[in-house]
């Protein structure tokens, strides 16, 4: 909630006076989330001097509780005494909702507009000798509000003209944020080889909270082949706004998400985003065999900063995929340059399946050379140079 100038404390006494008249005129009728408690000193001669006020949640309502220093009975409120929860939904000088706990033949709860308009009856319960609770539908409260608890006791001196107590005693009132943070990001798939030359890639998103503010956020991931559904934390933070942490990929196919918490414990989990993380192919660092053995060639646009080119017709790169027997289908992707004038032939398990040329690809590094979908087989892939130069498998996505 935006924090403008708070209303003067005297406005509480005005609403309290109106509330007292309203309680006397109201008709007698049949009667998940964070919690927060504000303690109050033993600072009033009132029989129902407040010791604390608190708020908790159900799925559709909030539950406000008032606790006193002294024991009291419902019938002891019959002499124009009552409890009040004052609710300010827009942080101006006026309270838009007043919830009362009072006695007329039994303990009752009612909601008004803090003036002459009765809105509805509320569920109220006395849970022990000093504590009562009143339940307010969230539909009456909006996305966030500020509130206070009050007690008004009419009795013997010095309370013959009403002893009042407030919690908190001074402004500001207590903020109650009912709205989870906002988490937003592009849901399109990230292919790491398209956005980075290393296994580390940027993962942009935004988090914000208009009321209590962002407390923390966490980026999580799990494998698309996950069978236990467990998410792992990757990176955490506490800033708000547009965020783009660098994430070190591990190779494979994952889904990522962002979870965010505000300062009152409301939590939001954003949409998921697929990220395909390539593995660098290099004679020393990656999968596969080059025949003949070759030395990686530096290229600032290549994945990992280099790639191994096939030099002469008949040179080849061969790699065997071992199916993990987990029931998942995989589209295996081979990444390489689109530059040069090369032509290669692709063999799978010794059988020729395709001929690929540089002319069929964009003239740049880190292109998708070929993919092959498998659901149950071990496969041996071999790319053999037919003609030209400049071809080399740069990365593989499993």
BADOFI-469843 format. One record per atom (N, C-alpha, C, CB): x, y, z. Coordinates in steps of 0.1 Angstrom, whole numbers, plus 5000, padded with zeros to 4 digits. Glycine has a CB too. Layout:
<atoms>
XYZ/...
</atoms>
This chain:
<atoms>
500849885000/500050005000/500950125000/499050005012/500650234991/501450354992/501350415006/501050444981/502450465011/502450525024/502350685023/503650485032/501150735023/500950875023/500950925038/499650915016/500651055040/500551105053/499351035061/500351255053/499650985073/498650915080/497651005087/499350825091/496450965089/495451045095/495851075110/494050985095/495451195115/495751235128/495051135138/495251375131/495651115150/495151025160/493751065164/496051015171/493451195164/492051235168/490951175160/491951385168/491251135147/490251075139/489750935145/490751045125/490650875153/490250745159/489150775169/491450675166/489350885177/488350915187/487050955181/488851025196/487051015169/485851055163/485150925158/486151145150/485850835152/485250705148/484750625160/486250625139/485550635171/485150555183/483750615188/486150565193/483650745188/482350805192/481150765184/482450955193/481450765170/480350725161/480050575163/480850745146/481150495165/480950355167/480150325179/482350285168/480350395190/479550375202/478050395200/480050465214/477750505193/476350535189/475850425180/476150665183/476650375171/476150275161/475950145168/477250255150/476750105177/476549975184/475249975191/477649945193/474850095197/473650105205/472450095196/473650235213/472550135183/471450135174/471350015165/471450255165/472449925164/472349815155/471349705160/473749745154/470649645151/469649545155/470349425160/468749515143/469749355170/470349225175/469849125166/469849205190/470749035160/470348935151/470948805154/470648975137/470548695148/471248565150/472648575145/470448455144/473048535154/474348555150/474948425142/475148575163/494748115055/496048035052/497148135049/495747945039/498048135056/498648275054/499348315066/497648375049/499848435066/500648485077/499848535088/501548595072/500448535100/499748595112/500648705117/499548485123/500048795125/500748905130/500148945143/500849025120/500948975153/500549015166/501249145171/500748905177/500449245176/501049365181/500649375196/500549495174/501649375205/501449375219/501149525224/502649325227/500549535235/500149665240/500349665255/498749705237/500849775261/501149785275/499849785284/501949915278/500049755296/498949765306/498849915310/499249675319/498149985302/498150135302/496850205304/498850185290/495750125307/494450185309/493750125321/493650165296/492850215327/492050165338/490950075334/491550275346/490750055321/489649985315/489649835320/489749985300/488549785322/488349645325/488849555313/486949605328/488749615301/489149535289/490349615282/487949525279/491349655291/492549715286/493249605277/493449755298/493649655265/494149565255/495649515259/494149625241/495849385257/497149335259/497849305246/497149205267/497049265236/497549245222/496349245212/498349115221/496649275200/495749255189/496549175178/495249385183/495749095171/496449005161/495548985149/496848875167/496148925138/495448895126/495948765121/495449005116/495048675116/495448555109/494448535098/495448435119/494548425090/493748405078/493048275078/494748405066/491948265071/491348145066/491448165050/489848125070/490848065043/490948075028/490148195023/490447945022/489148235029/488248345024/488148465033/486948285021/488748455045/488548565055/489848595062/487448525064/489748705069/490848725079/490148725093/491548865077/490948685103/490448675117/491248765125/490548525122/490548865131/491248955140/490848915154/490749105138/491948915163/491748885177/492148995186/492548755180/491349015197/491749105207/491949025220/490649215209/493049065227/493348995240/493549105251/494648905238/492949085262/493049185273/493949135284/491549205278/494249235293/495049205305/494249135315/495649325311/492949165316/492049115326/491049015320/491349225334/490548925328/489448835324/488148915322/489248715333/487248875313/486048945312/485048835306/486049065302/483748865308/482648785303/481948855292/481748735315/481248785283/480448855273/479448955279/479748755264/478848905290/477748985296/478349115302/477048915307/479649115305/480249245311/480349355301/481549215317/480049325288/480049425278/478749495276/480549375265/477749455284/476349495281/476149645284/475349415288/477049705292/476849845295/477549935285/477349875310/477249915273/477750005262/479249985260/477450145265/479849875264/481249855262/481449765249/481849785274/482549775243/482749695230/484249695226/481849745219/484549605217/485849615210/485649655196/486549475210/486649715190/486549765176/487849735169/486249915176/487649695156/488749685147/488549795136/488949545140/489349895136/489250005126/490149975114/489650135132/489549985102/490149935089/490250055079/489449815083/491450085075/491650195065/492150135053/492650305071/491350135042/491750055030/492550135020/490450005023/492550275021/493350355012/494250455018/492350425003/494550435031/495550515038/495250665037/496950485033/493950705038/493650845038/493250875053/492550875028/492450985054/492151025068/490850965073/491951175068/490350865066/489050805070/489250655070/487950845060/488450595080/488450445081/487150405074/488450405096/487350305064/486250265056/485450145062/486650225043/486050065071/485349955077/485649955092/485749825071/484549925100/484649905114/484049775118/484050025122/484749695125/484249565129/484049565144/485149445125/482949535149/482549545164/482449405170/481349625166/482849395182/482549285191/481749345203/483849205196/480549305205/479749365215/478749265221/478949495210/477849305230/476949205237/475549255236/477349185251/474649175230/473249195231/472649055232/472649275219/472249015244/471748875247/472848775246/470548845239/473848795237/475048715236/476148795229/474748585228/477348735228/478448805221/478148815206/479748745224/478248925200/477948945186/479049015179/476649025184/479049005165/479949075157/479249135145/481048985152/479649265142/478949335131/480049425124/477749415136/479749455111/480549535103/479749655098/481149455091/480449765098/479849895093/480849965085/479249985105/480350075079/481250165071/481850275080/480450235060/481850245093/482350345103/481550465104/483850385100/480350455099/479350565100/477950505103/479250645087/476950545096/475650495100/475250375092/474650605097/476050325083/475650215074/476050085079/476250235060/475149995083/475349855087/475649775074/474149805095/476649695074/477049615062/476549465064/478449625060/476949405075/476649265077/477049225091/477349175067/476449105095/476949045107/478248965105/475848945113/478948955115/480248885115/480248775125/481448985117/481048665122/481248555132/482148605143/481748435125/481848585155/482648625166/482648515176/482148755173/483748495183/483948385193/484848435204/484448255186/484448395216/485348415228/486048285230/484548465240/487348285228/488148165228/488748125242/489248165218/488848225251/489248205265/488848325273/490848175266/489348325285/488948425295/489248565291/489548405309/490248585282/490748715278/490748745264/492148735284/490348655255/490548665241/489248645233/491648575236/488948735223/487848715214/488348735200/486648815217/487648665191/488048675177/486848705168/488648535172/487148785158/486048825148/486548795134/485648975150/485648745126/486048695112/485448795102/485548555110/486348845093/485848945083/486148885069/486649075085/485248885060/485448835047/486548925040/484148835038/487348855032/488448935025/487749025014/489348835018/486548995010/485949075000/485649215005/484649004995/485649235018/485349365025/486649445027/484649345038/487849385023/489049445028/489949495017/489749345036/489849445005/490749484994/492049424995/490849634995/493049464986/494349394985/495249414997/495049444973/495049525004/495849555016/495149665024/497349605012/495349665037/494749775045/495549795058/493349735049/495349905064/495949935077/494849935088/496650075077/495249885100/494249865110/494749885124/493649715108/493849905133/494149915147/493049835155/494250055152/493349805167/492349745176/492049855187/492849615182/490749855191/490349945202/489449875212/489650065196/489449925224/488549875234/487849995241/489249775245/486549985244/485850095250/485050045261/484950165239/485350085273/484750035285/483950135293/485849965294/482750115296/481950195304/481650125317/480550245297/482050185328/481950125341/482050225352/482950015343/482550175363/482750265375/483850365372/483050185388/483950465381/485050555379/486450485379/485050665391/487350525370/487350645362/486750625348/488650705361/486050515346/485550485333/484050515330/485850335330/483550595339/482050635337/481850695324/481650715349/482750775319/482650835306/483450765295/483050985307/483750645297/484350555287/485950555289/484050585273/486550445292/487950425291/488250365278/488450345303/489150425271/489550385258/490950325258/489450495247/491250235249/492550185247/492750145232/492950065256/493950175227/494150145213/495450065212/494250275204/495549985202/496749905198/496849905183/496749765205/497849975178/498950045185/498350185190/500050075176/499050235200/498550355207/498850485198/499150375220/499850475189/500250585181/500250535166/501550645185/500150635158/500250605143/501750575140/499750725135/502050495130/501050445120/500350325125/501750415107/499150295118/498450175121/499250055115/497050175114/498649935117/499349815113/498949775099/498949695123/499949765090/499749725077/499449575076/500949755068/498449535069/498049395066/498049375051/496749355073/498949315046/499149295031/498449155028/500549295027/497449155019/496749035016/497148985002/495249055016/498049064995/498249034981/499648984978/498049164973/499848864972/501148814969/501948904960/501048674963/503248884959/504048964950/503648934935/505548934952/504149014926/503948994912/505248944906/503549134905/505148824899/506348764893/505948764878/506648624899/506848814870/506648814855/507848784848/506048954851/507748714837/508848684828/508348634814/509848584834/509248644804/508948584791/508948434793/510048624781/507848374788/507748224789/508348144778/506348194790/508948214768/509548144756/510748064761/509848234745/511047954753/512147864757/513547934755/512147744748/514447914764/515847964762/516647844757/516348024776/517347864746/518347774741/519747844745/518247744726/520447794754/521647864759/522647894748/522247784770/522747804739/523747824728/523447944719/523947704720/522147984719/521748104711/521948234718/520248094708/522048234732/522148354739/523548374746/521048364750/524348274746/525648274753/526648184746/525448234768/527948224748/528948134743/529548044753/530148224737/528948054765/529447974776/528247894782/530148054787/528447814792/527347744799/526547844807/527847634807/527147954811/526448054819/525548144810/527448144827/524248164814/523348244807/522548334816/522348154799/521948434810/521148534818/519748484818/521248674811/519048494830/517748454832/516848574837/517648334842/516248654828/515548774832/514148754837/515548874820/513748834847/512448834852/512248954860/512148704861/511048984864/510749094873/509949054885/509949214866/510149114897/509349084909/509049224915/510148994919/507849234920/507449354927/506349334937/506949464916/506149424946/505149414956/504749554960/505549324968/503449594958/503049724959/502649764974/501849754951/502749664983/502249694996/503349685007/501149605000/503649565011/504749545021/506149545015/504449425029/506249515002/507549514996/508149374995/508549595004/509049354986/509749224984/510649184995/510449224971/510549065001/511449015011/512548935005/510748935022/512148844996/513148754989/512548694977/513648654999/513448644968/512948564957/514048454955/512848644944/513548344948/514448234945/514148174931/514248114956/515148164923/515048094910/515247944913/516048154900/514347864908/514447714910/514447644896/513347664919/514947524896/514947444884/514747294887/516147464876/514247224877/514247074878/514347024864/512947024885/514846904863/514946844850/513546814844/515746714851/513446824831/512246794824/511946644825/512246834809/513046564828/512846424830/512746384845/514046354824/512446484853/512346464867/511146364870/512146594875/511446274879/510346184883/509846214897/510846034882/510646284905/510146314919/509546454920/511346304928/509646534909/509046664910/509646764919/507546654914/510846734924/511546824933/512246934926/512546744942/512047064931/512747174926/513947204934/511747304926/515047254927/516247284934/516447434933/517447214928/516947494944/517247644944/518547664936/517347694958/518447764927/519647794919/520247924924/519247804904/519548034925/520048164930/518948234937/520548244917/519248314947/518348384955/518748534956/518248324969/517748614960/518048754962/516848824969/518248824948/517048954971/515949024978/515649164972/516449054993/516149184960/515849314953/514549294946/517049354944/514049414942/512849414934/513049484920/511649484941/512149464911/512249524898/512649424888/513249644899/513349474877/513849394867/515149334871/514049474853/515249194871/516449124876/516849024865/516049054889/518149004863/518648904853/519848844859/518948984840/519748754868/520948684873/521548594863/520548604886/522848574864/523548484856/523548344862/525048524853/523148244854/523048114860/523948014852/521548064858/524647934860/525647844854/524847714850/526747804864/524747694837/524047574833/524847444835/523747584818/524147334836/524847204839/524747114827/524247144851/524047154816/523747064805/522546984807/524946974803/521646994797/520446914798/519147004796/520246844812/518046944798/516747014795/516047034809/515846934786/515747164812/515247194825/514047284823/516247264833/513247294834/512247404835/512647484847/510747344836/512547614846/512847704857/511547784861/513947804852/511647824873/510547914878/511148004889/509347824884/510348114892/510748204902/509648204913/510948354896/510048194925/509148214937/509548344944/509248084946/508548414949/508848544956/507948554968/508648664946/508548614978/507848644991/507848784994/508448555002/506748844999/506748975004/507048985019/505449055001/507149095024/507649115038/506549075049/508049255041/505349035044/504448975053/504148825050/503149055053/505048765042/504948625040/504048575029/504448565053/503448665022/502648625010/503648575000/501748735005/503248464993/504148404983/503548384970/504648264989/504348404959/503848384946/504848294938/503548514938/504348194931/505248114922/504848154908/505047964925/505848204900/505548244886/505448124877/506648334882/505248154864/505148054854/506447984852/504648114841/506447864846/507647794843/508247834829/507447644844/509547824828/510147854815/511147744812/510847994815/511147684800/512047584797/513347644793/511447494785/514447574797/515847614793/516547494789/516547684805/517047494776/517847384771/519347424772/517447354756/520047344779/521447384782/522347294775/521747374798/523147344765/524047264757/525247224764/524347344744/525947114760/527247074765/528247094755/527146924769/529347164758/530447194749/531147064744/531547284756/531347064731/532046944725/533446994722/531346904712/534346914728/535846944727/536546814729/536247054737/537646794723/538346664725/538546634739/539646664717/538846734747/539246704761/538046724771/540346804766/537046804767/536046844776/534646794773/535946994777/534346744761/533046714758/532946574752/532446804748/531646524749/531446394744/531846374730/529946354746/532246254726/532446234712/533946214708/531846334703/534146164696/535546134691/535646194677/535745984691/536746264675/537146324662/538146224656/537646464663/537946194643/538846114635/539146184622/538145964633/540446224620/541546204630/541446304642/542846224623/542246274652/542246364664/542646504659/543246314675/542046604665/542246744660/542346834672/541146784650/542946954669/543147054679/542047154678/544547124678/541347194690/540347294689/540847424684/539747314703/540047494676/540347624670/539647734678/540047624655/540347834682/539647944690/538748024680/540748034696/537548054686/536648134679/535748204689/535748044669/535748334689/535048404700/533548384699/535348554699/533048344687/531548324686/531148174688/531148364672/532148084690/531847944692/531447924707/533047854688/530747814709/530347774723/531547724730/529147664723/531847794741/533047754749/534247824744/533247614749/534147904733/535247984728/536147914718/536148024739/535747794714/536447714703/535647604698/537847664709/536047544687/535347424682/536447354674/534147464673/536047224671/537047134664/536547114650/537146994671/537247174640/536747164626/537247034620/537247284618/536346984610/536846874602/537546934590/535546784598/538746884587/539646954578/539546894564/541046944582/539446764562/539546704549/538346604547/540846624547/537946584534/536846484532/537246354538/536646474517/536246294545/536346174552/536646194567/537546094546/537046314571/537246334585/535846334592/537846474588/535746284604/534446264610/534446294625/534046124608/533246314630/532946334644/531946224648/532446474648/532146144658/531246034662/530946044677/531845894658/529746024680/529346024694/528145924696/528846164698/528245844707/527145744710/526345794721/527845614713/525045804719/524045834729/523545704735/522845914723/523645704748/523145584756/521845614763/524245534767/520845554758/519445584764/519445544778/518345504755/518945634787/518945604802/517845514806/518945724809/516945474797/515845374800/514945434811/516445244805/514545564809/513745624819/512345664814/514345754824/512045614802/510745634796/510445774789/509745624807/511445864789/511345994783/511845994769/512046104792/511146064760/511646094747/512546214747/510446104737/513646214738/514546324738/514846364723/515846284745/514846494721/515246544708/516746594709/514346664703/517646514704/519046544706/519446644695/519946414704/520146754700/520446864691/521946874690/519846994696/522446894677/523846914675/524047064670/524346814664/524947134676/525147274674/526547294667/525147354687/526547384657/527847404650/527747534641/528147284641/528747564634/528747684625/527947664613/530247724622/527447784608/526747784595/527747854585/525447864596/528947894589/529847954580/530647844572/530848034588/531247894561/532047794553/531247754541/532547684561/531947654534/531247594522/531147444523/532047634510/531047394535/531147254538/529847184534/531447234553/529947054532/528846954531/529246834539/528546914516/528346794548/528546674556/527446574555/528746714571/527746444557/526746334557/526646284571/527246224547/525346264575/525046214588/524646064588/523846294595/525445984596/525145844597/524545814611/526445764594/523545734612/523045694625/523145544625/521645744628/523845484635/524045344636/524645284623/522745264640/525445364616/526145314604/525345344591/526345174605/524045394592/523245414581/523145564577/521745364584/523345594565/523245734561/521845784561/523845754546/521545894568/520245944570/520046084564/519845944584/521146164562/520946304558/522246354552/520446384569/522146454543/523246534539/522946684542/523546514523/523846744548/523646884553/524746974548/523646894569/524347094543/525347184538/525247324545/525147214523/526347394545/526447524551/525347624544/527847584550/525147604532/524147684525/522747674530/524147644510/522447574538/521047554543/520947624557/520747404544/522047684562/521947744575/522347884575/522947664585/521947964585/522348104586/523848114587/521648174598/524448214582/525848234581/526448284594/526248324569/526448204605/526848244618/527248114626/525848324625/527948134637/528248024646/527047984654/529448064656/527147874661/526147824670/524747804664/526047914682/524747734653/523447704646/523047564650/523647724631/521747544649/521247404650/521547324637/519647404654/522447234638/522847164626/521847054623/524247104628/521446974633/520546864631/519946824645/521246744624/518746774645/518246714657/517646574654/517246804665/517646494664/517046354662/516346314674/518246254658/515046274673/514246234684/514346084687/512846274682/514546044699/514645904703/513845884716/516045854704/513245774717/512445744729/512945614736/511045734726/513745534729/514045404735/515445344731/513045314732/516145414722/517345344716/518645404720/517145344701/519745324720/521045374720/521445404705/522045274726/522045524703/522245564689/523745614688/521245674685/524345574677/525645624674/525545724662/526645514671/525845854664/525845954654/527245974648/525246084660/527345984635/528646024629/528446124618/529345894624/529146234619/529046344609/530446324601/528946484615/530346304588/531546284580/531546394569/531546144573/532746464569/532846574559/532946514545/534146654562/532046574536/531946534522/532846624514/530546534517/532746754516/533546844508/533546984516/532946864494/534447064512/534547204517/535347204530/533247264519/535147314538/535847334551/535047414560/537247394548/535447414573/534747504583/533747434591/534147624576/533447314589/532447244597/533047184610/531747134589/532347184621/532747124633/531547124643/533947184639/531347014649/530247014660/530847084672/529846864664/530047184676/530447284687/529847244700/530047424683/528647194700/527947164713/526847054710/527347284719/526446984720/525446884719/524446914730/525946744720/523146904727/522146904737/521446764739/521047014734/521546714750/520946584753/519546604760/521846494762/
</atoms>
